[in-house]
Amino acid sequence: MAQGFDELAAFAAVARERSFTRAGAKLGVSPSALSQTIKGLEGRLGVRLLTRTTRSVAPTEAGERLLQTVAPRFEEIEQALVALAEMRERPAGTIRITAGEHAARSVLQPGLARLLPDYPDIRVEITVDYGLVDIVSEGFDAGVRLGEQVAKDMIALRIGPDMRMAVVGSPAYFAKREKPLNPQDLTDHNCINMRLPTYGGLFPWEFEKDGREVKVRVDGQLVFNTIRQRLDSALQGLGLAYMPEDVATPCIASGERVLEDWCPPFSGYHLYYPSRRHASPAFSMLIDALRFKER
């Protein structure tokens, strides 16, 4: 297939230039090599395509017919290659990403704010989903998850700092209840739960201290699947919430954080995708914009 394409490209160049010398200069090959290529094509097709004299080269009737057929195709290919070259200079295209709500707000949004104003032809579509999506089968270019949640067969790029979780409640809530001293005490509290599709149920609250890991399945009157609703409910005194430390700032500011010694830092968000091969210029620009840099 490649040989046939090269032969047709050589023929089209000679037929249009009416010269082996000029065509060879355009293609970067010698006139003699070009002549041998055309002879090979003619031999394979069993028909003469070019009339050669010592002073000129011109297509035969068969050659003219072939030129009319292949020339527009080569022009389309050349235009497509020019367009690709322009994309390198001005990245363009749509990038689809799946991420959780917190990741979308805390790491994707700031990165996109740095990238998109300078590259108006790049479009980014973000789908907020708490499930561990198969990005290949679902048609996503990349996903964002915590480091330990990234599949081993994916390329992972760190895009955020280490994180900590926080258990918080309002002063009004703690005015009526004792503060928990260890994770097991949470079973006696009204906790605001979160439902995640990946877990098939309510998200367990995870803690660690001195190498000891504890998961507590808490109970309460409220269950949400968004961070904002849980934070608002905690601020209103409706229960305890378990959420990323940066989101819990309004509650932490009032001094109503508990079990802090049970919430150590852990690996932050990573962008994951299946392969580095043939990455579009737009996707490469996105990677550079999101890459986490230690301050």
HELIX and SHEET records of a PDB file:
HELIX    1   1 ALA A    2  GLU A   17  1                                  16    
HELIX    2   2 PHE A   20  LEU A   27  1                                   8    
HELIX    3   3 PRO A   31  LEU A   45  1                                  15    
HELIX    4   4 GLU A   61  GLU A   89  1                                  29    
HELIX    5   5 GLU A  101  ALA A  103  1                                   3    
HELIX    6   6 ALA A  104  LEU A  108  3                                   5    
HELIX    7   7 GLN A  109  LEU A  115  1                                   7    
HELIX    8   8 LEU A  116  ASP A  118  5                                   3    
HELIX    9   9 GLY A  147  GLN A  149  5                                   3    
HELIX   10  10 PRO A  171  PHE A  174  1                                   4    
HELIX   11  11 PRO A  183  ASP A  188  5                                   6    
HELIX   12  12 PRO A  197  TYR A  199  5                                   3    
HELIX   13  13 ILE A  227  LEU A  235  1                                   9    
HELIX   14  14 THR A  249  ALA A  253  1                                   5    
HELIX   15  15 GLU A  260  TRP A  262  5                                   3    
HELIX   16  16 PRO A  281  LEU A  290  1                                  10    
SHEET    1   A 2 LEU A  50  ARG A  52  0                                        
SHEET    2   A 2 VAL A  57  PRO A  59 -1                                        
SHEET    1   B 5 ILE A 122  VAL A 128  0                                        
SHEET    2   B 5 GLY A  93  ALA A  99  1                                        
SHEET    3   B 5 ALA A 142  LEU A 146  1                                        
SHEET    4   B 5 TYR A 269  TYR A 273 -1                                        
SHEET    5   B 5 ILE A 155  ARG A 158 -1                                        
SHEET    1   C 3 ALA A 241  PRO A 244  0                                        
SHEET    2   C 3 MET A 165  VAL A 168 -1                                        
SHEET    3   C 3 ARG A 257  VAL A 258 -1                                        
SHEET    1   D 3 GLY A 201  LEU A 202  0                                        
SHEET    2   D 3 ASN A 193  LEU A 196 -1                                        
SHEET    3   D 3 VAL A 223  PHE A 224  1                                        
SHEET    1   E 2 TRP A 205  LYS A 209  0                                        
SHEET    2   E 2 ARG A 212  VAL A 216 -1                                        
END                                                                             
